[in-house]
Amino acid sequence: MEQSHIKKQINFIKNSLFEQGYLDEQFIQLEDLQDDANPNFVEEIVTSFYSDSTRLIRNVENALENYPLDFCKLDDYMHQFKGSSSSIGAKKVKVECTHFQECCKARNSQGCIRAFQQMKQEHATLKRKLEAYFQISRNE
Amino acid sequence: MNLASQTLVNKQSTMPSSSSASRNSTAGGESNVPDQFPAGLRVLVVDDDPTCLMILEKMLRNCKYEVTKCNRAEVALSLLRENKNGFDVVISDVHMPDMDGFKLLVHIGLEMDLPVIMMSADDSKSVVMKGVTHGACDYLIKPVRIEALRNIWQHVVRKKKREWKDVDTSASLDDVDRKEEKQQAEDPDYSSSANEGHNWKNAKRRKDDEDEGEGEGEGEERDDSSSLKKPRVVWCVELHQQFVAAVNQLGIDKAVPKKILDLMNVPGITRENVASHLQKYRLYLRRLSGSHQSGGTTPSFFSNPDAGYGSISTLSDLDLQALAASGQLGQLGQLGQLPAQSLATLQARSAYPKSSISVPLLDQRNIVSFENPQLRYGLNQVQNRQGQNGNITRPMNLLHGIPTTMEPNQLMGMQGSFPGLTSQGLIPLTSQSQSQSHVSRQPVLSGQVVSPGNHVTESTGNRFHVRGSLGIPNYGNNNQMRQQNWGDLTFDPSRQMQGGSGTHVVQHNFGSSQKLGGNKVIYSSTGEGSGTHVVDNDRSMLKAEKVSYKNTFFPEEYNQEDLLNAMFTQQQQQQGENELGVDWSSLDNLPV
């Protein structure tokens, strides 16, 4: 009973993440990769993503403090960010990266800063939700 | 001609059975189960993003591939260089901090000729196009799905097939040479294209027969089935320059083998040799002019000394050794042999005062002219990795074993039985060496010393005869030379220069012998600037041609003493740019 209840919870959380657009199909790909040999694969990947992306975010923040903005470099960072966030299926984060890149192309400093704030927010939100998700999954 | 038949050999050992795409039929050390291809496909993944790397690794593992991860392009390149046949396909990210993915792509194409798949989150047409023009065999958009990875084996097979086809072409052409020589003895205007057609079938049939024999890696069979057991003529630099001079003098259109032969006035080569060489030269020129037209960014890549050569100069010694070897010999076995010999010689040199060693080598102009580039690299390699080495005594003896007055012909004599040894002799070497985690070729020479009654003890199992595989220019007339005591070189891998896996693994994993064959040492960074890195049907042929013509120029560019000096002074250098002291930019001026 308890188990199926937890399972239901897990599924509920996961479904909502998908429905709300936090995660996309790539996340399912990751879950498919999870097997007995790597029972916590998805969590490991997400952990790796967050530690790596935190570093990237710091780099972007530093870059945003240097005026005039180095749009090339920022675009570069965003390209990397986009790559890794898309690998874990972080849909909203990816969308914000694209916004940021568009602002870079348009050389829109304010736009870049705004996009970055948005991106950070989505990044943090997803982290919370995934942490909760994994927590519950582990309890299963 | 050497190149063609040798390439043929390569192909054979690479893919012995066309029915199964298995790679391990003749391999000794291959880990995958036979006929389970594509399972066990050895993939090298390069991506600076650790998350992506982890995901790709898992996906590829789930596809039953053997995965090696790498987060830096430089590391990937050295991995590839050290294990020339250790990988079947490379997947690389476009965007990497230490090296542009496209640059890596080109490098890999040049040096290892492996299929490379590019990946990026960027799906803009320009970037994808760049991938195509730089020679990527596929371009994946991130996030990569496992379905996309499941089929990457097709690129491996496709590439091999293309190489087979090229081998067929070159082998057939080569056979055509010989047949034509008989049939058109009086034809002054030997033209390859004219003869290609009607002799194709004959040549192909013969080659197919040879293929059967090759299946088991029986080099002797190939040798026997070769219709003409003429002494090989290796077109060394001098010879080729004489050839080119003669051709230029006559005019490329009017240059016919007989006249060229007369002009060259070199004893020991026949009109047939010249005809065959001319045919290749023509093809080479044709490709050169064709590729120049198609070259976009790539030509500049090569013509730019800083960008192109700087990176290219980081070609491993192995590459260059192999390249030089292939330039002369093209044959797989020789590729392996040459570095070994070089390394052995270098080791000897490193252990003893220059004066006592360099002299004998310098006396043998022709040998040194070939050895130098390789020796240089080999020396660096050796120095870098082995440091002090108690086994140096062996190589020392090796040098003593080298007759100081040896004429080039004598050395060539060793080549006499080379074909027979290629697959047989060398294969055991590589497969054995794999277990030893290092395959140094020094024992080639040490083996030689053993023959004259040296005290070197030999371990069991790994010995094999490497005859005439020193990559020494073969001017023909070497029949009588076969009896030289150079002839028997016994290679004992266990007596390799110890010092860990310092020495370059030439073909450490014979199990991946399919790569041995497929691994035409592609070295075209000699200023041709051709855009041949575009996936091109004639690529391997072209590269083979390049190798045969361009690489031979190496020795001519540098005084041999200088080379030796460079070698010694560079003993402590780590592998790096221009460590070989080669002025790559000068390669632009190589006469062609």
Chai-1 contact restraints between the chains, C-beta under 6 A:
chainA,res_idxA,chainB,res_idxB,connection_type,confidence,min_distance_angstrom,max_distance_angstrom,comment,restraint_id
A,Q26,B,P143,contact,1.0,0.0,6.0,A-B,restraint_1
A,Q29,B,R145,contact,1.0,0.0,6.0,A-B,restraint_2
A,L33,B,K58,contact,1.0,0.0,6.0,A-B,restraint_3
A,I45,B,M54,contact,1.0,0.0,6.0,A-B,restraint_4
A,S48,B,P50,contact,1.0,0.0,6.0,A-B,restraint_5
A,S48,B,T51,contact,1.0,0.0,6.0,A-B,restraint_6
A,S48,B,M54,contact,1.0,0.0,6.0,A-B,restraint_7
A,F49,B,T51,contact,1.0,0.0,6.0,A-B,restraint_8
A,D52,B,P50,contact,1.0,0.0,6.0,A-B,restraint_9
A,D52,B,T51,contact,1.0,0.0,6.0,A-B,restraint_10
A,H79,B,H95,contact,1.0,0.0,6.0,A-B,restraint_11
A,K82,B,A121,contact,1.0,0.0,6.0,A-B,restraint_12
A,G83,B,D49,contact,1.0,0.0,6.0,A-B,restraint_13
A,G83,B,A121,contact,1.0,0.0,6.0,A-B,restraint_14
A,G83,B,K142,contact,1.0,0.0,6.0,A-B,restraint_15
A,S84,B,D49,contact,1.0,0.0,6.0,A-B,restraint_16
A,S84,B,T51,contact,1.0,0.0,6.0,A-B,restraint_17
A,S86,B,A121,contact,1.0,0.0,6.0,A-B,restraint_18
A,S86,B,K142,contact,1.0,0.0,6.0,A-B,restraint_19
A,S86,B,P143,contact,1.0,0.0,6.0,A-B,restraint_20
A,S87,B,T51,contact,1.0,0.0,6.0,A-B,restraint_21
A,S87,B,C52,contact,1.0,0.0,6.0,A-B,restraint_22
A,S87,B,I55,contact,1.0,0.0,6.0,A-B,restraint_23
A,S87,B,P143,contact,1.0,0.0,6.0,A-B,restraint_24
